[in-house]
Amino acid sequence: LRVERDASVEEIKAAFRKLARLHHPDKAGSAAWQGDGGVEGWRGGERDFVLVRLAYEMLSDAERRAAVDRGAALGDITFGAVAEVDLDDMSWDESQAVFRHACRCSGCYEISTEQLEGGFNTVCCTGCSLCISVQYEMDDDEAKV
């Protein structure tokens, strides 16, 4: 968020709003998944928006911020999402090799097995900025499909 380590809640919120407006997918253009898992696979506005949102969630929560200050890895910190969706409740699109779930905006959430196997389970809608957490169990280091 480009704030000082000792930034106040107000400074964090102001930085988040500025960067969220700048990187929001509706303003920055759409993005597509490419990669082998994690946030790194997003390109364009979607990736930047997800990173800004995650940074804000981390810095605006005292416990998460303290965990990072103590040296916790980002993967060890949980982030919120609009809803949790079980992988079994998502439909598989073989032609695109992604699981899909409808969003209330008429867009959809899409997640690949590569993302799941890479430990990435928070995904944003293709039509708006809402995100979900995809719930699944690992079996022999692979997502149950």
Residue frames as a rotation matrix with the C-alpha (Angstrom) as fourth column:
LEU 1
0.558 0.830 0.000 0.00
0.830 -0.558 0.000 0.00
0.000 0.000 -1.000 0.00
ARG 2
-0.129 -0.739 0.662 3.09
0.611 -0.585 -0.533 2.19
0.781 0.335 0.527 0.04
VAL 3
0.780 0.348 0.519 2.61
-0.207 -0.639 0.741 3.32
0.590 -0.686 -0.427 3.64
GLU 4
-0.243 -0.874 0.421 5.16
-0.746 -0.109 -0.657 3.69
0.620 -0.474 -0.625 6.42
ARG 5
-0.592 -0.084 -0.801 5.58
0.240 0.931 -0.275 0.80
0.769 -0.355 -0.531 8.85
ASP 6
-0.803 0.265 -0.534 3.95
0.526 -0.108 -0.844 2.85
-0.281 -0.958 -0.053 11.63
ALA 7
-0.813 0.524 0.256 1.08
-0.143 -0.604 0.784 4.19
0.565 0.601 0.566 9.46
SER 8
-0.704 0.647 0.293 -2.21
-0.468 -0.112 -0.876 4.93
-0.535 -0.754 0.382 11.20
VAL 9
-0.361 0.687 0.631 -5.48
0.593 0.691 -0.414 3.17
-0.720 0.225 -0.656 10.38
GLU 10
0.591 0.611 -0.526 -6.61
0.051 -0.680 -0.731 6.33
-0.805 0.406 -0.433 8.56
GLU 11
-0.059 -0.713 -0.698 -3.44
-0.836 -0.347 0.425 6.43
-0.546 0.609 -0.576 6.44
ILE 12
-0.833 -0.207 0.512 -3.84
-0.003 0.929 0.371 2.75
-0.553 0.308 -0.775 5.56
LYS 13
0.053 0.953 0.300 -7.48
0.608 0.207 -0.767 3.25
-0.792 0.223 -0.568 4.58
ALA 14
0.561 0.120 -0.819 -6.65
-0.382 -0.840 -0.385 6.29
-0.735 0.529 -0.425 2.42
ALA 15
-0.487 -0.812 -0.323 -3.83
-0.731 0.176 0.659 4.41
-0.478 0.557 -0.679 0.65
PHE 16
-0.656 0.321 0.683 -6.10
0.369 0.926 -0.081 1.41
-0.659 0.199 -0.726 0.06
ARG 17
0.412 0.906 -0.102 -8.88
0.363 -0.266 -0.893 3.53
-0.836 0.331 -0.438 -1.45
LYS 18
0.292 -0.388 -0.874 -6.45
-0.727 -0.684 0.061 5.33
-0.622 0.618 -0.482 -3.76
LEU 19
-0.731 -0.675 -0.100 -4.83
-0.593 0.557 0.582 2.11
-0.337 0.485 -0.807 -5.01
ALA 20
-0.441 0.658 0.610 -8.13
0.429 0.752 -0.501 0.20
-0.788 0.041 -0.614 -5.19
ARG 21
0.589 0.649 -0.482 -9.55
-0.085 -0.543 -0.835 2.87
-0.804 0.533 -0.265 -7.51
LEU 22
0.026 -0.698 -0.716 -6.40
-0.909 -0.314 0.274 2.77
-0.416 0.644 -0.642 -9.62
HIS 23
-0.840 -0.528 -0.125 -6.24
-0.538 0.777 0.326 -1.04
-0.075 0.341 -0.937 -9.94
HIS 24
-0.111 0.863 0.493 -9.91
-0.359 0.428 -0.829 -2.03
-0.927 -0.269 0.263 -9.84
PRO 25
-0.618 -0.184 0.764 -10.58
0.492 0.668 0.558 -4.48
-0.613 0.721 -0.323 -12.73
ASP 26
0.454 0.847 0.276 -13.46
0.798 -0.249 -0.549 -2.33
-0.396 0.470 -0.789 -13.98
LYS 27
0.832 -0.205 -0.515 -11.01
-0.264 -0.964 -0.043 0.56
-0.487 0.172 -0.856 -14.42
ALA 28
-0.067 -0.995 -0.076 -7.76
-0.676 -0.010 0.737 -1.26
-0.734 0.101 -0.672 -15.22
GLY 29
-0.039 0.100 -0.994 -9.20
-0.919 0.388 0.075 -3.83
0.393 0.916 0.077 -17.62
SER 30
0.885 0.442 0.149 -9.87
-0.466 0.825 0.319 -7.51
0.017 -0.351 0.936 -17.32
ALA 31
-0.223 -0.965 0.141 -7.30
-0.969 0.235 0.078 -10.12
-0.108 -0.119 -0.987 -16.51
ALA 32
0.694 0.376 -0.613 -6.85
-0.473 0.881 0.005 -13.78
0.543 0.286 0.790 -17.09
TRP 33
0.694 -0.439 0.571 -5.19
-0.385 0.443 0.809 -16.50
-0.608 -0.782 0.138 -15.08
GLN 34
0.695 -0.581 -0.424 -1.81
-0.185 0.426 -0.886 -17.65
0.695 0.694 0.189 -16.28
GLY 35
-0.179 -0.828 0.531 0.63
-0.870 -0.119 -0.479 -19.45
0.460 -0.548 -0.699 -14.12
ASP 36
-0.329 -0.093 -0.940 1.09
0.057 0.991 -0.118 -22.31
0.942 -0.092 -0.321 -11.74
GLY 37
0.272 0.508 -0.818 -0.62
0.857 0.259 0.446 -21.09
0.438 -0.822 -0.364 -8.59
GLY 38
-0.274 -0.329 -0.904 -0.71
0.831 -0.553 -0.050 -18.17
-0.483 -0.765 0.425 -6.22
VAL 39
0.547 0.498 -0.673 -1.40
0.234 -0.863 -0.448 -14.52
-0.804 0.087 -0.588 -6.78
GLU 40
-0.393 -0.828 -0.400 1.53
-0.227 -0.335 0.915 -14.39
-0.891 0.450 -0.056 -9.20
GLY 41
-0.627 0.163 0.762 -0.63
0.665 0.621 0.415 -16.08
-0.405 0.767 -0.498 -11.84
TRP 42
0.550 0.832 -0.072 -2.97
0.686 -0.499 -0.529 -13.11
-0.477 0.241 -0.845 -12.21
ARG 43
-0.617 -0.711 0.338 -1.96
0.784 -0.519 0.340 -10.45
-0.066 0.474 0.878 -14.67
GLY 44
-0.451 0.402 0.797 -3.14
0.318 -0.762 0.564 -6.91
0.834 0.507 0.216 -15.16
GLY 45
-0.320 0.392 0.863 -5.64
-0.638 -0.762 0.110 -5.07
0.701 -0.515 0.494 -12.97
GLU 46
0.706 0.641 -0.300 -7.07
-0.242 0.617 0.749 -8.18
0.666 -0.456 0.591 -11.33
ARG 47
0.206 -0.720 -0.663 -3.72
0.757 0.547 -0.358 -9.24
0.620 -0.428 0.658 -9.87
ASP 48
-0.725 -0.527 0.444 -2.91
0.196 -0.775 -0.601 -5.75
0.661 -0.348 0.665 -8.65
PHE 49
-0.017 0.810 0.586 -6.37
-0.672 -0.443 0.593 -5.31
0.740 -0.384 0.552 -7.17
VAL 50
0.736 0.246 -0.631 -6.17
0.186 0.822 0.538 -8.65
0.651 -0.513 0.560 -5.34
LEU 51
-0.193 -0.902 -0.387 -2.75
0.786 0.094 -0.611 -7.71
0.587 -0.422 0.691 -3.93
VAL 52
-0.669 0.013 0.744 -4.00
-0.245 -0.948 -0.204 -4.30
0.702 -0.318 0.637 -2.81
ARG 53
0.394 0.902 0.178 -7.06
-0.562 0.083 0.823 -5.86
0.727 -0.424 0.539 -1.16
LEU 54
0.588 -0.239 -0.773 -4.96
0.537 0.830 0.152 -8.51
0.605 -0.504 0.616 0.61
ALA 55
-0.554 -0.829 0.073 -2.47
0.536 -0.423 -0.731 -5.90
0.637 -0.366 0.679 1.80
TYR 56
-0.375 0.500 0.781 -5.31
-0.581 -0.783 0.222 -3.79
0.723 -0.370 0.584 3.19
GLU 57
0.694 0.657 -0.294 -6.88
-0.216 0.579 0.786 -6.78
0.687 -0.483 0.544 4.95
MET 58
0.209 -0.711 -0.671 -3.51
0.778 0.536 -0.326 -7.59
0.592 -0.454 0.665 6.48
LEU 59
-0.729 -0.641 0.240 -2.60
0.406 -0.688 -0.601 -4.08
0.551 -0.341 0.762 7.58
SER 60
-0.289 0.691 0.663 -6.05
-0.562 -0.683 0.466 -3.03
0.775 -0.238 0.586 8.79
ASP 61
0.788 0.504 -0.353 -6.35
-0.052 0.627 0.777 -6.01
0.613 -0.594 0.520 11.17
ALA 62
0.471 -0.631 0.616 -4.21
-0.875 -0.426 0.231 -5.60
0.116 -0.648 -0.753 14.31
GLU 63
0.545 -0.245 0.802 -3.61
-0.272 0.853 0.445 -9.36
-0.793 -0.461 0.398 14.76
ARG 64
0.813 -0.232 0.534 -2.58
0.572 0.485 -0.661 -9.94
-0.106 0.843 0.528 11.13
ARG 65
0.727 -0.552 0.409 -0.39
-0.246 -0.765 -0.595 -6.86
0.641 0.332 -0.692 11.12
ALA 66
0.456 -0.549 0.700 1.34
-0.845 -0.021 0.534 -7.99
-0.279 -0.835 -0.474 14.32
ALA 67
0.694 -0.173 0.698 1.88
0.173 0.982 0.071 -11.47
-0.698 0.072 0.712 12.83
VAL 68
0.787 -0.420 0.452 3.61
0.464 -0.079 -0.882 -9.96
0.406 0.904 0.132 9.80
ASP 69
0.596 -0.579 0.556 5.67
-0.648 -0.756 -0.093 -7.67
0.475 -0.305 -0.826 12.04
ARG 70
0.444 -0.406 0.799 6.79
-0.605 0.522 0.601 -10.81
-0.661 -0.750 -0.014 13.89
GLY 71
-0.530 -0.759 -0.378 7.89
-0.763 0.234 0.602 -12.33
-0.369 0.608 -0.703 10.57
ALA 72
-0.008 0.599 0.801 4.94
0.049 0.800 -0.598 -14.61
-0.999 0.035 -0.035 9.71
ALA 73
-0.931 -0.251 0.266 4.80
0.242 0.124 0.962 -15.75
-0.274 0.960 -0.055 6.10
LEU 74
-0.634 0.715 -0.294 1.94
-0.771 -0.613 0.172 -14.35
-0.057 0.335 0.940 4.04
GLY 75
-0.355 0.485 -0.799 0.61
-0.325 0.737 0.593 -17.88
0.876 0.470 -0.104 3.45
ASP 76
-0.724 0.034 -0.689 0.24
0.589 0.549 -0.593 -18.35
0.358 -0.835 -0.417 7.22
ILE 77
-0.833 0.446 -0.328 -2.19
-0.131 -0.734 -0.666 -15.44
-0.538 -0.512 0.670 7.51
THR 78
-0.418 0.760 0.497 -5.85
0.876 0.483 -0.003 -15.99
-0.242 0.435 -0.867 6.65
PHE 79
-0.973 0.138 -0.185 -7.80
-0.187 -0.940 0.286 -13.45
-0.135 0.313 0.940 4.61
GLY 80
-0.294 0.949 0.111 -11.50
-0.002 0.115 -0.993 -12.87
-0.956 -0.292 -0.032 4.41
ALA 81
-0.980 0.156 0.124 -13.74
0.133 0.050 0.990 -13.40
0.148 0.987 -0.070 1.44
VAL 82
-0.462 0.880 0.115 -17.39
-0.830 -0.474 0.294 -12.66
0.312 0.040 0.949 0.71
ALA 83
0.653 0.698 0.294 -18.28
-0.749 0.652 0.117 -16.35
-0.110 -0.296 0.949 1.05
GLU 84
-0.554 -0.714 0.428 -16.89
-0.590 0.699 0.404 -19.84
-0.587 -0.029 -0.809 1.29
VAL 85
0.496 0.664 -0.560 -17.81
-0.867 0.348 -0.355 -22.17
-0.041 0.662 0.749 -1.57
ASP 86
0.197 -0.378 0.905 -17.17
-0.217 0.883 0.417 -25.90
-0.956 -0.278 0.091 -1.52
LEU 87
-0.676 -0.552 -0.488 -15.31
-0.603 0.034 0.797 -27.15
-0.423 0.833 -0.356 -4.58
ASP 88
-0.808 0.419 0.415 -18.00
0.481 0.875 0.055 -29.84
-0.340 0.244 -0.908 -4.95
ASP 89
0.209 0.930 -0.301 -20.57
0.542 -0.367 -0.756 -27.06
-0.814 -0.005 -0.580 -5.48
MET 90
-0.062 -0.311 -0.948 -18.64
-0.615 -0.736 0.282 -25.63
-0.786 0.601 -0.146 -8.42
SER 91
0.889 0.369 0.271 -19.07
-0.002 0.595 -0.804 -26.82
-0.458 0.714 0.529 -12.01
TRP 92
-0.132 -0.966 0.220 -16.11
0.213 0.190 0.958 -28.11
-0.968 0.173 0.181 -14.05
ASP 93
0.810 0.273 -0.520 -15.56
-0.409 -0.373 -0.833 -26.53
-0.421 0.887 -0.190 -17.46
GLU 94
0.461 -0.640 0.615 -13.41
0.515 0.757 0.402 -29.03
-0.723 0.131 0.678 -19.31
SER 95
0.628 -0.196 0.753 -12.83
0.711 -0.249 -0.658 -26.76
0.317 0.948 -0.017 -22.33
GLN 96
0.576 -0.400 0.713 -11.29
-0.337 -0.911 -0.239 -24.04
0.745 -0.103 -0.659 -20.13
ALA 97
-0.049 -0.569 -0.821 -9.92
0.535 0.679 -0.503 -26.41
0.844 -0.464 0.271 -17.45
VAL 98
-0.853 -0.151 0.500 -11.44
-0.291 -0.659 -0.694 -24.40
0.434 -0.737 0.518 -14.60
PHE 99
-0.443 0.764 -0.470 -14.04
0.897 0.371 -0.241 -24.80
-0.010 -0.528 -0.849 -11.89
ARG 100
-0.742 0.260 0.618 -16.79
0.003 -0.921 0.390 -22.17
0.671 0.291 0.682 -12.06
HIS 101
-0.386 0.689 -0.614 -19.34
0.896 0.122 -0.427 -20.72
-0.219 -0.715 -0.664 -9.66
ALA 102
0.052 0.504 0.862 -21.90
0.673 -0.655 0.342 -18.03
0.738 0.563 -0.374 -10.50
CYS 103
-0.876 -0.289 -0.387 -21.67
0.476 -0.652 -0.590 -14.64
-0.081 -0.701 0.709 -8.83
ARG 104
-0.020 0.937 -0.350 -24.65
0.734 -0.224 -0.642 -12.46
-0.679 -0.269 -0.683 -7.97
CYS 105
-0.121 -0.088 -0.989 -23.46
-0.357 -0.926 0.126 -9.88
-0.926 0.368 0.080 -10.54
SER 106
0.897 0.441 -0.039 -23.94
-0.246 0.424 -0.871 -12.44
-0.367 0.791 0.489 -13.37
GLY 107
0.140 -0.920 -0.367 -20.18
-0.903 0.033 -0.428 -12.90
0.406 0.391 -0.826 -13.60
CYS 108
0.912 0.145 -0.384 -18.46
-0.004 0.939 0.344 -15.99
0.411 -0.312 0.857 -12.26
TYR 109
0.405 -0.804 0.436 -15.62
-0.773 -0.046 0.632 -17.19
-0.488 -0.593 -0.640 -10.10
GLU 110
0.852 -0.199 -0.485 -13.06
-0.222 0.701 -0.678 -19.35
0.475 0.685 0.552 -11.89
ILE 111
0.290 -0.800 0.525 -10.28
-0.861 0.021 0.508 -21.43
-0.417 -0.599 -0.683 -10.38
SER 112
0.382 -0.249 -0.890 -8.02
-0.623 0.642 -0.447 -24.05
0.683 0.725 0.090 -11.93
THR 113
0.939 -0.128 -0.318 -6.57
0.288 0.799 0.528 -27.19
0.186 -0.588 0.787 -10.40
GLU 114
-0.001 -0.984 0.178 -3.14
0.653 -0.135 -0.745 -25.56
0.757 0.116 0.643 -10.85
GLN 115
-0.136 0.025 0.990 -4.24
-0.471 -0.881 -0.043 -22.73
0.871 -0.472 0.132 -8.59
LEU 116
0.801 0.532 0.276 -5.67
-0.500 0.339 0.797 -25.13
0.330 -0.776 0.538 -6.01
GLU 117
0.735 -0.588 -0.338 -2.58
0.605 0.794 -0.066 -27.32
0.307 -0.156 0.939 -6.05
GLY 118
-0.233 -0.836 0.496 -0.48
0.438 -0.546 -0.714 -24.17
0.868 0.051 0.494 -5.63
GLY 119
-0.529 0.062 -0.846 -2.37
0.846 -0.036 -0.532 -23.34
-0.063 -0.997 -0.033 -2.44
PHE 120
-0.975 0.219 -0.029 -4.32
-0.221 -0.963 0.154 -20.46
0.005 0.157 0.988 -3.93
ASN 121
-0.606 0.795 -0.040 -7.98
0.795 0.606 0.018 -20.67
0.039 -0.020 -0.999 -2.87
THR 122
-0.023 0.594 -0.804 -9.20
0.320 -0.758 -0.569 -17.06
-0.947 -0.270 -0.173 -2.88
VAL 123
-0.698 -0.137 0.703 -10.58
0.712 -0.030 0.701 -16.04
-0.075 0.990 0.118 -6.24
CYS 124
-0.574 0.469 -0.671 -12.32
-0.168 -0.870 -0.464 -12.89
-0.801 -0.153 0.578 -7.42
CYS 125
0.365 0.837 0.408 -15.32
0.407 0.251 -0.879 -12.67
-0.837 0.487 -0.249 -9.72
THR 126
-0.512 -0.518 0.685 -14.71
0.824 -0.072 0.561 -12.07
-0.242 0.852 0.464 -13.42
GLY 127
-0.018 0.625 0.780 -17.45
0.737 -0.519 0.433 -9.42
0.676 0.583 -0.451 -13.43
CYS 128
0.774 0.260 0.578 -17.00
-0.161 -0.801 0.576 -7.52
0.613 -0.538 -0.578 -10.15
SER 129
-0.157 -0.927 0.340 -14.59
-0.615 -0.178 -0.768 -7.18
0.773 -0.330 -0.542 -7.22
LEU 130
0.603 0.407 0.686 -16.21
-0.794 0.390 0.467 -9.77
-0.078 -0.826 0.558 -4.92
CYS 131
-0.410 -0.783 -0.468 -14.05
-0.715 0.594 -0.369 -12.70
0.567 0.183 -0.803 -3.86
ILE 132
0.801 0.593 0.084 -14.76
-0.533 0.640 0.553 -16.17
0.274 -0.488 0.829 -2.50
SER 133
-0.327 -0.828 0.455 -12.73
-0.909 0.407 0.087 -18.73
-0.257 -0.385 -0.886 -0.63
VAL 134
0.322 0.381 -0.867 -12.86
-0.665 0.742 0.079 -22.14
0.673 0.551 0.493 -2.33
GLN 135
0.104 -0.194 0.975 -12.98
-0.899 0.401 0.175 -24.93
-0.425 -0.895 -0.133 0.24
TYR 136
0.631 0.024 -0.775 -11.50
-0.487 0.790 -0.372 -28.32
0.604 0.612 0.510 -0.64
GLU 137
0.738 -0.415 0.531 -9.54
-0.308 0.493 0.814 -31.18
-0.600 -0.765 0.236 0.87
MET 138
0.079 -0.805 -0.588 -6.09
-0.987 0.018 -0.157 -32.23
0.137 0.593 -0.793 -0.23
ASP 139
0.831 0.123 0.542 -5.46
-0.220 0.968 0.118 -35.88
-0.510 -0.217 0.832 -1.02
ASP 140
0.367 -0.793 0.487 -1.89
0.793 0.540 0.283 -37.00
-0.487 0.282 0.827 -1.74
ASP 141
-0.481 -0.619 -0.620 -0.81
0.332 -0.784 0.525 -33.39
-0.811 0.047 0.583 -2.38
GLU 142
-0.931 0.246 0.270 -3.53
0.196 -0.287 0.937 -32.85
0.308 0.926 0.219 -4.98
ALA 143
-0.582 0.806 0.111 -7.00
-0.745 -0.473 -0.469 -31.28
-0.325 -0.356 0.876 -4.81
LYS 144
-0.572 0.509 0.643 -9.81
0.417 0.856 -0.307 -33.78
-0.706 0.093 -0.702 -4.93
VAL 145
-0.781 0.277 -0.560 -11.50
-0.596 -0.601 0.533 -33.21
-0.189 0.750 0.634 -8.25
